[in-house]
C-alpha cells in the first residue's frame, strides 16, 4: 500500500494500491510505502536485487513518467526456545563505564525484547544491542560477554564485580510486569513548537519528526512475560540517520513524572519526554 505523507510522516491520503495527487513544479512531495512480510516466519533476507518495492509515477493518462525503488528486509521470527531462554522485560542495572568516564558505574535500564534485541538506556544516549540465549540454563551472551539471570529477579553480565566496560549487574524492574503500570500511553512526545515531536495515536500509529528525520511506525505486540512494556518498531527517513529503530515507553516511577519515549538504534538514539 502507498499514501502521500506530510512533514510529520502522517498519511494525508488514504492507504491503498495507488494514490492520486497534484504535484507542483517546485513543491516537494513525500510518500510512504507499506509492505507486509508473508514469509510465514522465515523473514526476508537482504537481497536488493530481488527483494524490492517499486513506486511508479504515472500521469493522468496512465503513462509512467518515473519510478523509484528500495530494498526491503524482515528479520525471521524468533525461535520459541530462544524466546523462552532470554530474560525479556525491563531490568535496572549498574553498568561499568569505559576507563576515564565518571561515574565508573552508571545506572542503566535494559529493555530486553523478543528476538534478542536490547535497548540499553543510560538516560543519555539509548542504544540498540543484541542478546543471544545460552546453550544451558538461564544464560545469555551480549557484547562478547557471558551473562546469567535468575527467575527470582537477578541478572548479571560478565564478572561478579563488573570490572570491564559493558559488564553489569542488577534486578528486574516490576514495571515491565504490569504491576501498577499506567494505561497504554498515547499523545505527543517532544515540543511541537521546535518541530521535534512524535505522536502516538490511539490505534498505535506513530508519526513525527526528530531533527531532520521523518518518523513513522507502529506499536508492536505485547512482550511475552512482560505485559507492562509498551514497545514499537520505527523507521526514520530522509536524513543521515535513516534506518530501523526500536522504541519503548519509559513508564514513570511516580505518577507526577512524565512518560518518556526511548528510541534506540545501533548508533544511538533519543529520549523524548511527553
Secondary structure, 3 states (H helix, E strand, C coil): CEEEECCCCCECCCCECCCCCCCCCCCCCEEEECCCCCCCCCCECCCCCCCEEEEEEECCCCCEEEEEEEECCECCCCCHHHHHHCCCEEEEEEEECCCCCCCCEEEEEEEECHHHEEEEECCCCCEEEECEECCCCCEEEECCEEEEEECCCEEEECCCCCCCCCCEEEEECHHHHCCCCCCCCCEEEEECCCCEEEEECCCCEEEEEECCEEEEEEECCCECCECCCCEEEEEEECCCCCEEEEEEEECCCCCCCCCEEEEEECCEEEEEEC
